[in-house]
């Protein structure tokens, strides 16, 4: 671990951000049957995950640059349906990031994957589903219809009670070529991934805000017994924002 903070600028092309991507997204172990998973989370200094219902109120230009850089380096992004809808996902990357991916021999956009057991109302109405060329994979136990409006949509249906996180990750690995995956939450999805030992790297952004109130915390649900251990790999800062890279304690 670095003994001193490394400063991040607020620009979109950051050497330090590239280092984050290189460290966190090295790919799965040779014997793995699932992608390497990095979880990107932003929270206030008092641990809240949203301001007025959205995580965007916690961010900064440097935080958004970190997220875009991580997206630029993965094969797929996993987002919970509530987060997709609340944060109003439309596009994943800027034009320069798409060009970088194409130059590296990757598809212009990473796959957008979500797990929605009952097919959340309004999911297919998101602008993301209208983006030409955007690949979307929806995992569900519902038999309700869902259609893309321009995106390339795959719907993977399971029987009631048969859908599992591990199964979804294994399907992305085996059938969609996903070797590295970024999970952007929300808190329920992140807790479930952590509980099953499915997160390899954690990128925490600490926003210099105190929120209080009833906003959700970074992970929601019952307490871990015992708490899950993490190992700190690197720390960066941009103005009053901190960026922490952890790996799972082995």
C-alpha positions in Angstrom: 0.0 0.0 0.0 1.2 3.5 -0.7 2.3 5.3 2.4 1.3 8.7 1.1 -1.9 10.0 -0.6 -1.6 10.2 -4.4 -3.4 13.3 -5.7 -6.0 12.9 -8.4 -6.9 15.7 -10.8 -10.5 16.2 -11.9 -9.7 15.5 -15.6 -11.1 12.6 -17.5 -7.8 11.0 -18.5 -5.9 10.3 -15.2 -2.8 8.3 -14.9 -3.8 7.4 -11.3 -7.3 6.4 -12.4 -5.7 4.2 -15.0 -3.7 2.6 -12.3 -6.9 1.9 -10.3 -8.3 0.1 -13.3 -5.1 -1.8 -13.9 -4.9 -2.9 -10.2 -8.5 -3.7 -9.7 -9.5 -5.3 -13.0 -6.7 -7.7 -13.8 -9.1 -10.5 -14.8 -10.2 -13.6 -13.0 -8.0 -16.4 -11.7 -7.3 -19.1 -14.2 -9.5 -21.7 -12.4 -12.4 -19.3 -11.9 -15.8 -19.9 -13.4 -17.0 -16.3 -12.9 -15.6 -12.8 -13.8 -13.4 -10.8 -11.5 -15.8 -8.4 -9.7 -15.0 -4.9 -8.5 -17.6 -3.0 -6.6 -17.6 0.8 -6.9 -19.4 2.6 -4.1 -19.7 6.3 -3.1 -20.8 7.3 0.4 -20.9 10.4 2.5 -18.4 10.8 5.4 -21.2 9.4 7.7 -21.8 6.4 5.5 -24.9 7.4 3.5 -25.2 6.3 -0.1 -27.5 9.0 -1.5 -28.6 12.6 -1.2 -32.3 13.3 -2.0 -32.6 9.7 -3.2 -29.7 9.7 -5.7 -26.0 8.9 -5.4 -25.2 11.6 -7.9 -25.5 14.3 -5.2 -22.4 12.9 -3.5 -20.0 12.9 -6.4 -17.4 15.2 -8.0 -15.7 15.5 -11.4 -12.9 13.2 -10.2 -15.3 10.7 -8.8 -17.2 10.6 -12.1 -13.8 10.2 -13.9 -12.9 7.2 -11.8 -16.2 5.6 -12.5 -15.9 6.2 -16.3 -12.4 4.8 -16.2 -13.5 1.7 -14.5 -16.4 1.3 -16.9 -13.9 1.7 -19.8 -11.8 -1.2 -18.6 -14.5 -3.9 -17.9 -16.4 -6.3 -20.0 -19.7 -5.7 -18.2 -21.4 -3.6 -15.6 -23.9 -5.0 -13.1 -26.5 -2.6 -11.7 -29.5 -3.4 -9.5 -32.9 -2.5 -11.2 -33.8 0.1 -8.5 -30.4 1.9 -9.0 -30.9 1.8 -12.8 -34.2 3.5 -12.5 -33.4 5.9 -9.6 -30.2 7.1 -11.2 -31.9 7.2 -14.7 -29.2 5.4 -16.6 -29.0 6.6 -20.2 -25.4 6.0 -21.5 -22.4 4.3 -19.9 -19.5 6.0 -21.6 -18.4 9.2 -23.3 -17.3 9.2 -26.9 -13.6 9.3 -26.1 -13.9 6.2 -23.8 -15.7 4.4 -26.6 -12.9 5.2 -29.0 -10.3 3.9 -26.5 -12.2 0.6 -26.1 -12.5 0.2 -29.9 -8.8 0.9 -30.3 -8.1 -1.8 -27.7 -10.1 -4.3 -29.6 -13.1 -4.2 -27.2 -16.8 -3.5 -28.1 -17.6 0.2 -27.8 -19.7 -0.3 -24.7 -19.5 -2.8 -21.9 -22.5 -5.1 -21.4 -25.1 -3.7 -19.0 -26.5 -6.5 -16.8 -29.2 -6.4 -14.2 -31.0 -8.9 -12.0 -34.7 -8.2 -11.6 -36.6 -11.2 -10.3 -40.1 -9.6 -11.0 -39.1 -7.2 -13.8 -39.3 -3.9 -12.2 -41.9 -1.5 -13.7 -40.3 1.1 -15.9 -37.0 -0.8 -16.4 -37.4 -1.0 -20.2 -38.5 2.6 -20.4 -34.9 3.8 -19.4 -33.0 5.6 -22.1 -30.3 3.0 -21.9 -32.7 0.5 -23.6 -32.9 2.9 -26.6 -29.2 3.1 -27.2 -28.2 1.6 -30.5 -25.6 -1.1 -30.0 -25.8 -1.2 -26.3 -25.8 -4.8 -25.1 -28.1 -5.5 -22.2 -28.6 -8.7 -20.3 -31.6 -9.0 -17.9 -31.9 -11.9 -15.5 -35.4 -12.6 -14.2 -37.8 -15.1 -12.8 -40.7 -13.3 -14.4 -42.5 -14.4 -17.6 -43.6 -10.8 -18.3 -42.5 -9.4 -21.7 -39.7 -6.9 -22.0 -38.4 -5.3 -25.1 -35.5 -3.1 -26.0 -36.0 0.0 -28.1 -32.7 -0.1 -30.0 -30.4 -1.9 -27.6 -29.4 -5.5 -28.1 -31.3 -7.2 -25.3 -30.9 -10.7 -23.9 -33.4 -11.9 -21.3 -32.3 -14.9 -19.3 -35.3 -16.4 -17.5 -35.2 -18.8 -14.5 -37.9 -20.6 -12.6 -39.3 -19.2 -9.3 -36.6 -19.4 -6.7 -33.9 -20.6 -9.1 -32.2 -17.3 -9.9 -28.8 -16.9 -8.0 -26.1 -14.3 -8.1 -23.4 -16.9 -8.6 -25.4 -18.4 -11.5 -25.8 -15.0 -13.2 -22.0 -14.3 -12.9 -21.2 -17.8 -14.3 -23.6 -17.2 -17.2 -22.0 -13.8 -18.0 -18.6 -15.6 -17.9 -19.5 -18.6 -20.0 -22.0 -17.2 -22.5 -21.1 -13.6 -22.8 -17.3 -13.6 -22.6 -17.3 -11.4 -19.4 -14.0 -11.7 -17.6 -14.1 -8.4 -15.7 -17.3 -7.0 -14.2 -18.0 -3.7 -12.4 -20.9 -3.6 -9.9 -22.3 -0.2 -9.2 -24.9 -1.2 -6.6 -27.3 -0.4 -5.1 -26.8 -1.3 -1.5 -29.0 -4.5 -1.6 -27.1 -5.9 -4.5 -23.7 -5.0 -3.1 -24.5 -6.6 0.2 -25.7 -9.8 -1.5 -22.5 -10.0 -3.6 -20.3 -9.4 -0.5 -22.2 -12.0 1.5 -21.6 -14.7 -1.1 -17.9 -13.8 -1.4 -18.4 -12.6 -5.0 -16.5 -9.3 -4.8 -12.8 -9.2 -5.4 -12.1 -5.5 -5.3 -13.8 -2.6 -3.6 -13.4 1.0 -4.7 -14.9 3.3 -2.1 -15.2 7.0 -2.7 -15.7 9.0 0.5 -17.6 12.2 -0.2 -16.9 15.2 2.2 -20.5 15.5 3.2 -22.5 14.7 6.3 -26.0 13.6 5.2 -27.7 11.9 8.3 -31.5 11.3 8.0 -32.8 8.0 6.6 -30.8 7.7 3.4 -29.6 4.2 2.7 -26.1 3.1 3.8 -23.5 1.6 1.4 -24.7 -1.9 2.2 -28.2 -2.7 3.3 -29.5 -5.7 5.1 -28.7 -7.7 8.2 -25.3 -7.4 9.8 -22.5 -9.8 8.8 -21.6 -12.2 11.6 -18.6 -11.9 11.8 -17.8 -8.7 9.8 -16.1 -9.3 6.5 -12.4 -8.3 6.5 -10.8 -6.1 3.8 -7.2 -5.3 3.0 -6.3 -1.7 1.9 -4.3 -1.6 -1.3 -4.2 2.0 -2.3 -5.5 5.5 -1.2 -5.9 8.5 -3.5 -7.4 11.9 -2.9 -8.9 14.7 -5.0 -9.4 17.9 -3.0 -11.5 16.6 0.0 -12.6 13.4 -1.7 -10.9 10.1 -0.8 -10.6 7.0 -3.0 -9.9 3.7 -1.3 -9.0 0.5 -3.0 -9.6 -2.6 -0.9 -9.4 -6.3 -1.7 -11.1 -9.2 0.2 -9.1 -10.4 3.1 -7.9 -13.9 2.3 
